Amino acid sequence: MIDKIIEAINEGQSFLITSHVRLDGDALGSELALFLALSDLGKKAVVYNQDDTPKNYYFLPAAQKIVHHLGDVRQYDAAFVLDCSELERVGDKAAEIAKINKIINIDHHVSNGGFSPLRILDPQASSTGELLYRLLKQMHGNLTRDICTNLYTAILTDTGDFRYSTTHKETLWAAGNLVESGADPQWISENIYESDSPAKLKLLAKVLETLSLDLKNKVGSLVVTQNALRDTGASLEHTEGLVDIPRTIKEISISILYTQLADDYFKLSLRSKGSVNVEKIAKKFGGGGHINAAACKIKGDIDTIKLQILQAIKEI
């Protein structure tokens, strides 16, 4: 399949690159690495995202090139849909993007059903960034410092700083090669993890007051309400990483962040330790993800949603 994707790259001249709403480091790092690689080949490439780039990723090389207006899709020979288990995850313009002649999906989510026949799909991979690294290596692409910075960021963030179970020998080997070719681990980590605004810390203080321990301290959860965001001057991008806080408790097996998106509408981010499969829980509510990291959205009041989730956890 990689050979067919390389063939599509060689034959095409104009490419759209996009990823899911609520952008993270894997999505952005992968998009920008591919943009730079295609540009280096003399191709026209455009990175389109529905959502704005979170501020802690402004440092990524070529981040200023991202656009938020799709334009006429007829100009593109192919579209790369990265880190998406389904096309709808790109947002409101999914139907327009679907009109592009070739859709190339590169993804590592176990919930991906293969919506595009032209794809690189490996649920065992740590990140979409790792899959792109494989693609660029097979293409004998020029791994510049900027490309390596983006790919390292993608791998770093989606492995939880190389802590998650998807961190394999191949993952560390790829990261080591990216460092050797110019990625600076300290500088990248400082930009991602040590550039928070006061609003995020104020939000953290308020959210910690909602800490709940359930099922004999096996499940820990936090709740982010619209009022908490408003009171602290924080935004949804400031919720990134909060789901990992309950998981630092020794007894916890599952950590959940309930984020209120609107009245009676919540996004759930789930994380787990060991072999506990939170993807099964997310899937019951129309979501998906990985064994140890998944998400879904549920309508209802927070107390009812919590009861539903705890019941689903008991069943697995």
N, C-alpha and C positions, 0 to 999 in steps of 0.2 A: 504493500500500500504506500510506503514511503516513496518508492520509485515513481508511482503514479502522481504523487503530490509534487515531486521534483520536476516531473515532466510538465505538470500544469504551470509551475513557476517559470520554467524555461520558455514555454509557449506563450504565456500571457505577458501583457505589458502594463496593465493597470489593476491594482488590487485594493480591496477594502479590507480593513482589519478591525474587528470589534470584539467585545466581550460582554459580560453580564452587568446588570445594574448593581449598585452598591459595590463599587470597585474595591479590590484588595490588591496586595502586592504581587500575587501570582498573575492576576489578570493584567495589571499594568506593566509589570516587568516583561511578561511574555509578548504583549502587544508591541511595546517599544523596541524590544530586541528584534522582532520580526520586521518591523518598519525599517530599522536601520540596516538589517541584512538585505532586504529587498532593494532599498535605496542604493546600497553598495553595489548591487548587480545592475544598476541603471534602470530599475523598474519604478513606475509611479505607484506610490503607496499612500493611503490615507487611513489614519486611525480615527474612527468615530466611536464615541461613547455617549450614551444618553445622559449619564450622570457626570457631575464635575469630579475632577481629580482631587482626592483628599490631600490636604496641605502637606502632610508628612511624606508625600511622594513627589512633591514638586521638584526635588533634587534629581530625579531620574533623568538621564540623558534623553533628549528629544521630547520630554513631557510637554513642552510648550507647543508642540506640533499637533497635539490632539484637538480634534474639532468636535462640536456638539450639534452640528447641522448636517444631516445626511446628504442632501442634494440629490441629483439625478443618478440613480443606480445603474442606468444604462451605460455609463462610462466605464464600468468595471468588468474585467474579464472573469474575475473570481473574487469570492469573499472568504476570508479566514475568520471563522467563529471560534474563539479561543476560550477554554476553561468553562464551557457551557454544556450542560447535559441535555439541553433542548434549546431550539432556536428562540423560543419565546422569552428566554432569559435575557436577551439583549435589550428588551424593553418594547416601547410603543412602535418602533419601526421594524419589528420582526417580519411583518408581512411584506414590506417593501424590500428588505434584504433578501427574502426568499425568492424574489424575482430574478436575482443575479444568476447567470448561467451555471456557474460552478460554486458550490458551497463546500468549503474544506473545514472540517471540524477537528480540532486538536484538543483533547480533553482527557481527564483522568478520574472522573466521577463514576462510581460503581452504578449509579442510577441512570447513566446514559444508555438509551435504548438503540443508539445508532441512527439518529435522524438524518444523517448524510452518508451516502455511499462512499464518498471520498473522505477518509478520516484516519487519524491516528488516535486510537482509544486504548488506554492501558490503565485499568483501575489499580494496578500494583505500583504505578509510578508515583513518586512523591508529589509531583506538581506538573502543571502544564509547561512550566519553565524547563523541567528536566526533559520532557518530550521534545520541546523545541531545540534543546541542546543536541539531542540525538539527531534530529533532522538536519541541523546546520553542520554537524560533524560529517554526516553522510554526504552532504552537498559539497563538502570541503570548503565551506564558507569562511570568510575572513572574520575570525572572532576578535573584533577590536575591543579596546578597553571599555567603550561605551556599551557595546553589546553584552560584554561579560558582566558589567555592573547591573544591567537590567535582568539578565538571566540569574545571577547570584541572588538578587533581591527576590525574584519569583520563587526560587527554591528555598531560600532562608525563611520567608514568611509562611509558606504553605507547609513547612515541616515543623513549625513552632520552634524555630531556631535549632533544627536538627534533633528535636526531642520526640517527634511522633513516630508511630510504628512503621510508617511508610518510608522512613529514612533507612535506605539500604546501602550496601557497599557501593553500588553504582551511583547513588545520590551523592555520597561523599566524594567519590572519585570525580564526578562532574564538577562539584563545588571546588575541589582542589585545583582542577584544570582551569576553572574560571578565575580563581585567585592568581594562579601562575600567569594568566594572560592579562591581568590588569585590574580585576575587581579588588577593592579595598574593604575587607570585612569590618574593620573598625569604623571607617567613615560611613559606610552603608548603615551599620547598626545604630550609630549615633543619630543619623538623620531620621531613621524610622522610629526608634524607640526612645530617644532622648531629646525630642523636639516638641513635646506636648505643650499645649496652651494652659494657662491657669483655669480656663473653663473646664477642661477635661478632669483636672484634679478636683475641682469643686463638684463636678458630676459624680466622680468616684466616691467622694465622701458621702454624698446624699444616697447613692445607690447601695452602698454598703449597709445602710440602715435597713434595707429590704432583705438582707441575707436570710434565707430559709434553709433549714436542714431537715430532710424528710427520709422516710423509709430507713430508720435506724442509722441516720447520718450517712447513708449511701448516696443520696442525691442532694446536691446543693444548688441553690438558684438565687438569682438577682433579678430585680425588675427595674427597667428604665421607663418612666412615664413621660408623657408630653409635658406635664407640669415640672418634672425634674429638669428636663432640657430647657424649658423656658426660664425657670428660676436661676439656673446656673449660667445661662447664655451659651450653652453647649449645643451641638448639632449631632445628627446621627453618626457622622464620621467619628465623633469622639467616643462612641460606644465600642469601637474596635478593641479587642483584647480583654474586655471586661468579663467575657464568658469564661476565661481561663482562671479567674480569681478563686471561685469556689473549689476548683480542681486542685488547688495547692493544699487543701486539707487532706490529711493522710487517709482518712476512712472513705473519702468520697470516691465513687465510681463514675458518676455522671454529673456533669455541670451544665446548667441551663441559664441562658440569659433571655428573659422575656422583654422585648422592646416594643413599646406601644407606638404604632404607626399612625393610628387614628382611633376615634372612639370605638371601643369593642373590636379592635383589630390589632393583633400582635404578631411580630416576627419572633420565632424561637430559634436561637442558636444553641446547638447541643454539642458537648464534648464528652469523651469518655476515656477511661483508662483500660489497658489490657484488651481483652477480647469482647468487652461489652459493646454490642452493635447498636449505635444510636441511629444509623441509617434506616434500620427497620422501624424505629419510632417515627422518624420524620416522614417516611414513606406512607405510614398510616394516615397522615394528615396532608398528603399531597406534595410533600417535599422530597428531599433526597440528599445525597452527599457521599460520605465515606463511612467506614465502620466506626472510626473514632471522631468524626467531625461531620455534622449534618445540620440541616436547617429546614424550616417550614413556616408557613403563615397560617394563623387560625383566627376566625372570627368568634367573638364572645367576650364576656367579662373575665378579668384575670383569675378570679377564684374558680370559676367553672373550668377554664382552660387548664389551670394547674391540676385540678382533680382528674381531668381527662388524660393529661400527660402522665401523671403518677400511675394511673390505672394501666396505661400502655406500657409503662416501664415494668410493672409487676408481671405483665403477660410475657415479657421476653426474659 
